[in-house]
Amino acid sequence: MLLCAALLSLNVFASGDDGHKTIGAIADRLLVGTNAGARVKALLQPGESLQSISIWADCAKGTFCGPQTPEMQAFTIQNPAHAAYHYTNTPVENKSYVAGGVGTTDHDIVQTLKQAIAVLQGNDNEKTNPHRFTQRQALLMIAHLVGDIHQPLHVGAVYLNQENQFVTPTKQAEVDGVRIFDVQGGNNLLIEDQATWTARDLKNFKSEATNANAARVGKALHLYWDVTVVENVMRDLGAKSVAEFTDKLLASKVDFPLNTGEPMSWPEQWATEGLYLAKSAYADIVIVDKVKMTNRRGVEYASWYAKLPAAYIQDSTAVTRKQLTIAGHRLAALLQSIWP
């Protein structure tokens, strides 16, 4: 079971980068001829674009895009906790993201985005930029994390008690892995419904597993939102490339609230908005049972098999189509606000 579950997670970013690249491509097009577009270009290397650098922060983890570049290696040495820059685990029952609350850290996605924005604004000091991002690193973070923060499971989280019931901790100390468990943004919630698997998932499983019929496998709910649902949107729109996907999303009419106030406040606005979507993403999910699993370092951890409600695929596809479009527009708007 552990082998098969691992096989289903190996290719996350082989196909899951299309969403990030499309967000970057939307922003690239919206910034053509603007001062912000020129400022972005000045920080990029020859041949780069917001589209191409949108996956840099994931590639820096060293497992998704091949070997790290020297630039990535230097960044990871400078930022040993960089994997935690991509999310916050605010309980979905909370009404808003509040710094210092349960599931938040001083280097979560909201705080990291705020630090990167400050750097690009020229407000670079020890307090505003504790990670000592360069302007290029700040842009690399923004190009990726604006996409992540618009994926609901990168913002809102659920917690389970010993009876496999959803609970809302009020203090971080309550999440002790004994009485209350953190399911890691849906990474430890496994869904068995093969309707949520991509053709690549099934091919990998059938070719690598020796006894597919006997093995029980699950796909992480977070992986579904990162990868499968993006592929669902592309399929529904008939888009076979990032360029086609970008065309179709830009042509669509999507209403969304404009951000107000200083750009430094926008990440918190986005996270609070994402909490509402995350609450819906976890609504009516039924926990089937709890299992023990082991990571590559031999450490045991808990996972839970879950059953999705009937309309989950359709609903999540509609949400993702809208969120990808909004994220592209907001990435461009953020950079234009920084560099009018």
KASUL-V80235 format. One record per pair of residues at least 12 apart in sequence whose C-alpha atoms are under 10 Angstrom apart, sorted by the first residue. I is the first residue (numbers start at 1). J is the second residue. If there is no record, write none. Layout:
i->{I	I}
j->{J	J}
This chain:
i->{1	1	1	1	1	1	1	1	2	2	2	2	2	2	2	2	3	3	3	3	3	4	4	4	4	4	4	4	4	4	4	4	4	4	5	5	5	5	5	5	5	5	5	5	6	6	6	6	6	6	7	7	7	7	7	7	7	8	8	8	8	8	8	8	8	8	8	8	8	8	9	9	9	9	9	9	10	10	10	10	11	11	11	11	11	11	11	12	12	12	12	12	12	12	13	13	13	13	13	13	13	13	13	14	14	14	14	15	15	15	15	15	15	15	16	16	16	16	16	16	16	16	16	16	17	17	17	17	17	17	17	17	17	18	18	18	18	18	18	18	18	18	18	18	19	19	19	19	19	19	19	19	19	19	19	19	19	19	19	19	19	19	19	19	19	20	20	20	20	20	20	20	20	20	20	20	20	20	20	20	20	20	20	21	21	21	21	21	21	21	21	21	21	21	21	21	21	21	22	22	22	22	22	22	22	22	22	22	22	22	22	22	22	22	22	23	23	23	23	23	23	23	23	23	23	23	23	23	23	23	23	23	23	23	23	23	24	24	24	24	24	24	24	24	24	24	24	24	24	24	24	24	24	24	24	25	25	25	25	25	25	25	25	25	25	25	25	25	26	26	26	26	26	26	26	26	26	26	26	26	26	26	26	26	26	26	27	27	27	27	27	27	27	27	27	27	27	27	27	27	27	28	28	28	28	28	28	28	28	29	29	29	29	29	29	29	29	30	30	30	30	30	30	30	31	31	31	31	31	31	34	34	34	35	35	35	35	36	36	36	36	36	36	36	36	36	37	37	37	37	37	37	38	39	39	39	39	39	40	40	40	40	40	42	43	43	43	43	43	43	44	44	44	45	49	50	50	50	50	50	50	50	51	51	51	52	53	53	53	53	53	53	54	54	54	54	54	54	54	54	54	55	55	55	55	55	55	56	56	56	56	56	56	56	57	57	57	57	57	57	57	57	57	57	57	57	57	57	58	58	58	58	58	58	59	60	60	60	60	60	60	60	61	61	61	61	62	71	72	75	75	78	78	78	79	79	79	81	81	82	82	82	82	83	83	83	84	84	84	84	84	85	85	85	85	85	85	85	85	85	85	85	85	86	86	86	86	86	86	86	86	86	86	86	86	86	86	86	87	87	87	87	87	87	87	87	87	87	87	87	87	87	87	87	87	87	87	87	87	87	88	88	88	88	88	88	88	88	88	88	88	88	88	88	88	88	88	88	89	89	89	89	89	89	89	89	89	89	89	89	89	89	89	89	89	89	89	89	90	90	90	90	90	90	90	90	90	90	90	90	90	90	90	90	90	91	91	91	91	91	91	91	91	91	91	91	91	91	91	91	91	92	92	92	92	92	92	92	92	92	92	92	92	92	92	92	92	92	92	92	92	93	93	93	93	93	93	93	93	93	93	94	94	94	94	94	94	94	94	94	95	95	95	95	96	96	96	96	96	96	96	96	96	96	97	97	97	97	97	97	97	97	97	97	97	97	98	98	98	98	99	99	100	100	101	101	101	101	102	102	102	102	102	102	102	102	103	103	103	103	103	103	103	103	103	104	104	106	107	107	108	109	109	109	109	109	109	109	109	109	109	109	110	110	110	110	110	110	110	110	110	110	110	110	111	111	111	111	112	112	112	112	112	112	112	112	112	112	113	113	113	113	113	113	113	113	113	113	113	113	113	113	114	114	114	114	114	114	114	114	114	114	115	115	115	115	115	115	115	115	115	115	115	116	116	116	116	116	116	116	116	116	116	116	116	116	116	116	117	117	117	117	117	117	117	117	117	117	117	117	117	117	118	118	118	118	118	118	119	119	119	119	119	119	119	119	120	120	120	120	120	120	120	120	120	120	120	121	121	121	121	121	121	121	122	122	139	142	142	142	143	143	143	143	144	145	145	145	146	146	146	146	146	146	146	147	147	147	147	147	147	147	147	148	148	148	149	149	149	149	149	149	149	149	150	150	150	150	150	150	150	150	150	150	150	150	150	150	150	150	151	151	151	151	151	151	151	151	151	151	151	151	152	152	152	152	152	152	152	152	152	152	152	152	152	152	152	152	152	152	152	153	153	153	153	153	153	153	153	153	153	153	153	153	153	153	153	154	154	154	154	154	154	154	154	154	154	155	155	155	155	155	155	155	155	155	155	156	156	156	156	156	156	156	156	156	156	156	156	156	156	157	157	157	157	157	157	157	157	157	157	158	158	158	158	158	158	158	158	158	158	159	159	159	159	159	159	159	159	159	160	160	160	160	160	160	160	160	160	161	161	161	161	161	161	161	162	162	162	162	162	162	163	163	163	163	163	164	164	164	164	164	164	164	164	165	165	165	166	166	166	166	166	166	167	167	168	169	169	177	177	181	181	182	182	183	183	183	184	184	185	185	185	185	186	186	186	186	186	186	186	186	186	187	187	187	187	187	187	187	187	188	188	188	188	188	188	188	188	188	188	188	188	188	188	189	189	189	189	189	189	189	189	189	189	189	189	189	189	189	190	190	190	190	190	190	190	190	190	190	190	190	190	190	190	190	190	191	191	191	191	191	191	191	191	191	191	191	191	191	191	192	192	192	192	192	192	192	192	192	192	193	193	193	193	193	193	194	194	194	195	196	196	196	196	196	196	196	196	196	196	197	197	197	197	197	197	197	198	198	198	198	198	198	199	200	201	201	205	217	218	218	218	219	219	220	220	220	220	221	221	221	221	221	224	224	225	225	225	225	226	228	228	229	229	229	229	229	229	229	229	229	230	230	230	230	230	231	232	232	232	232	232	232	232	233	233	233	233	233	233	233	233	233	233	234	234	234	234	234	236	236	237	237	246	246	246	248	249	249	249	249	249	249	250	250	250	250	251	252	252	252	253	253	254	254	254	254	254	255	255	255	256	256	256	256	256	256	257	258	258	259	259	259	262	262	262	263	263	263	263	263	264	264	266	266	270	270	274	277	277	277	280	280	280	281	281	281	281	281	282	282	282	283	283	283	284	284	284	284	284	285	285	285	285	285	285	286	286	286	286	286	287	287	287	287	287	288	288	288	288	289	289	289	289	289	290	290	290	290	290	291	291	291	292}
j->{209	212	214	215	216	217	218	293	215	216	217	218	292	293	294	295	205	208	209	215	217	204	205	206	208	209	210	211	212	215	216	217	218	219	190	205	209	215	216	217	218	219	220	293	205	217	218	219	295	296	201	204	205	208	209	217	219	197	198	200	201	202	203	204	205	217	218	219	220	223	201	204	218	219	220	223	63	64	201	204	63	64	200	201	204	223	227	64	201	223	224	226	227	228	55	58	59	63	64	65	223	226	227	64	65	200	227	198	200	226	227	228	230	231	55	223	224	225	226	227	228	229	230	231	52	54	55	58	64	226	227	230	242	51	54	55	226	227	230	231	234	241	242	245	51	54	55	147	148	226	227	229	230	231	233	234	242	245	246	320	321	323	324	325	328	50	51	52	53	54	55	143	144	145	146	147	148	226	230	242	324	327	328	49	50	51	52	53	54	55	143	144	147	242	243	245	246	328	50	51	52	54	147	241	242	243	244	245	246	247	249	324	325	327	328	50	51	54	143	144	146	147	242	245	246	249	323	324	325	326	327	328	329	330	331	332	49	50	51	52	53	54	55	143	144	146	147	242	246	324	327	328	329	331	332	49	50	51	52	54	242	243	245	246	247	250	328	332	50	51	242	243	245	246	247	249	250	324	325	326	327	328	329	330	331	332	49	50	51	143	246	325	327	328	329	330	331	332	333	334	335	40	49	50	51	328	329	331	332	50	51	246	247	250	328	329	332	250	328	329	331	332	333	336	329	331	332	333	335	336	336	339	340	335	336	339	340	332	333	334	335	336	337	338	339	340	49	50	332	335	336	339	339	120	335	336	338	339	135	136	139	335	339	136	135	136	137	138	139	140	136	139	140	136	143	139	140	142	143	144	331	332	143	144	242	143	139	140	141	142	143	144	139	140	141	142	143	144	145	146	147	140	141	143	144	145	147	68	72	137	140	141	143	144	72	75	76	82	83	85	86	137	140	141	142	143	144	145	82	83	86	141	144	145	72	72	73	74	75	76	82	83	73	76	82	83	76	137	137	133	137	131	132	133	131	132	133	107	108	107	108	112	131	107	108	109	105	107	108	109	112	105	106	107	108	109	110	111	112	113	141	145	148	107	108	109	110	112	113	141	144	145	146	147	148	149	154	155	103	104	105	107	108	109	110	111	112	145	148	149	151	152	153	154	155	156	157	184	185	271	102	103	104	105	107	108	109	110	111	149	153	154	155	156	157	184	185	271	101	102	103	104	105	108	109	153	154	155	156	157	158	159	182	183	184	185	186	275	102	103	104	153	154	155	156	157	158	159	168	169	185	271	272	275	278	103	104	155	156	157	158	159	167	168	169	170	182	185	275	278	279	152	153	155	156	157	158	159	167	168	272	274	275	276	277	278	279	280	281	282	283	156	157	158	167	168	169	275	276	278	279	156	157	168	169	170	272	275	276	279	272	273	275	276	156	268	269	270	271	272	273	274	275	276	110	155	156	267	268	269	270	271	272	273	274	275	110	268	271	272	111	268	171	172	169	170	171	172	168	169	170	171	172	173	174	175	155	156	157	169	171	172	175	182	184	155	172	130	130	131	155	141	142	145	146	148	149	154	155	267	268	271	145	146	149	155	264	265	266	267	268	269	270	271	128	264	267	268	128	129	130	131	133	138	141	142	145	267	138	139	141	142	143	144	145	146	149	264	265	266	267	268	128	129	138	142	263	264	265	266	267	268	127	128	129	130	131	132	133	138	141	142	264	128	129	131	132	133	134	135	136	137	138	139	140	141	142	264	129	135	138	139	141	142	263	264	265	266	267	334	335	338	133	135	138	263	264	338	132	133	134	135	136	137	138	139	133	134	135	136	137	138	139	142	335	338	339	135	263	264	335	337	338	339	135	338	335	331	334	335	328	331	332	335	331	267	327	331	267	270	327	328	330	331	334	323	324	325	326	327	328	330	331	226	324	327	267	268	270	271	273	274	323	327	267	270	271	273	274	275	277	320	322	323	324	325	326	327	328	330	222	225	226	271	274	277	278	319	320	323	324	327	185	222	225	226	270	271	273	274	275	276	277	278	279	280	281	282	319	320	323	184	185	186	187	221	222	223	225	226	274	275	277	278	279	281	282	184	185	186	222	225	226	271	274	275	278	185	270	271	272	273	274	275	276	277	278	184	185	186	271	272	273	274	275	276	277	278	279	281	282	182	183	184	185	186	275	278	279	281	282	181	182	183	184	185	186	189	278	279	282	175	177	180	181	182	183	184	185	186	175	177	179	180	181	182	183	287	304	175	177	178	179	180	181	182	177	178	179	180	181	290	179	180	287	289	290	180	181	286	287	288	289	290	304	180	286	287	180	181	282	285	286	287	180	181	180	181	182	301	302	302	303	302	303	302	303	304	222	303	220	221	222	278	220	221	222	223	224	225	282	303	304	219	220	221	222	223	224	303	304	218	219	220	221	222	290	291	293	301	302	303	304	305	306	218	219	220	221	222	223	285	287	290	302	303	304	305	306	307	217	218	219	220	221	222	223	224	287	288	289	290	303	304	305	306	307	217	218	219	220	221	224	285	287	288	304	305	306	307	308	216	217	218	219	220	221	305	306	307	308	217	218	219	306	307	308	217	218	219	313	219	221	224	225	228	229	232	308	312	313	218	219	223	224	227	228	229	224	227	228	229	231	232	228	228	219	228	217	305	304	305	306	305	306	303	304	305	306	281	282	305	306	308	313	316	281	316	317	320	320	313	317	313	314	315	316	317	318	319	320	321	316	317	320	321	324	317	313	314	316	317	318	320	321	245	314	316	317	318	319	320	321	322	324	246	248	249	317	321	317	321	249	321	324	325	328	325	321	322	324	325	326	328	325	326	328	329	325	321	322	325	322	325	321	322	323	325	326	322	325	326	322	323	325	326	329	330	326	330	333	330	333	334	334	337	338	333	334	335	337	338	334	338	330	334	327	330	323	316	319	323	312	315	316	308	312	315	316	319	308	309	312	308	309	312	307	308	309	310	312	306	307	308	309	310	312	305	306	307	308	309	304	305	306	307	308	304	305	306	307	303	304	305	306	307	302	303	304	305	306	303	304	305	304}
